[in-house]
């Protein structure tokens, strides 16, 4: 029950982040919206592992309880967190390179500047 | 089979360490590409699968089947062409290191049996290609690379959503233990075909 609720909330968060990436004109806001999407995916994997119970899967001699959380999605999503951190660093590096040359973060202004350079 | 992934990454690390000597890196790149290409005739003619580590179905599984073979051969040919073309240009050791690590990562994509390992390796290949696009650090290249980064990471997040739904539908229960593992630790062609067959058999009987 808890897991299903968490999964619905995470899909809502993914939609909010995607709409933010599409509609916002600022580069930093786009990167932040990408962060919202990635965090929602992590939340969804937490919800998947919470469907079979919310007791932490650390077995210490007491095998009577059976409603442990599923440990496989939690172990798997750690790699996803690390990858999203690397992507955040790389995108901020590219944003810094662009800002140092053109002194703006607005996407439309950058496109206009590149079109003007081509002529 | 592990040499297909391990040799190019090792050559890339050697190129990265010997970055200052410009004459060493192309030789290391050619030698590494031919070495991992000479492994190919020993592995592609028979179906095989190995699991790294003593974890059973939870370990990192690599497998070769008839879907893998043309991709491995085409990756080898394209990478050999790229490296032979870039000898005469004035690239430094960093470029050859990135190209060799990209070759190992592409081999790892086609060899892996696991949906989540495919996600990790595709993401690694994407990061290497972002760095290769903005190789000369011009703002125009950085802008193109940033657009590609935002779109592709959004798309790969939706791929991760798909893996989660597949795991939710099939990950639990004993019927998957018969198939040979749960959904996340079973490969793409392997998992889909065998699970479909299991369903049809169950419906027929």
Interface residues (C-beta under 8 A of the other chain):
Chain A: X7 X11 X14 X18 X21 X27 X30 X31 X34 X37 X38 X41 X44 X45 X48 X51 X52 X70 X72 X73 X76 X79 X80 X83 X84 X86 X87 X90 X91 X94 X95 X97 X98 X101 X102 X110 X114 X117
Chain B: X58 X116 X119 X120 X123 X124 X127 X130 X131 X134 X137 X139 X140 X142 X143 X145 X146 X149 X150 X153 X154 X157 X160 X161 X164 X167 X168 X171 X172 X182 X184 X185
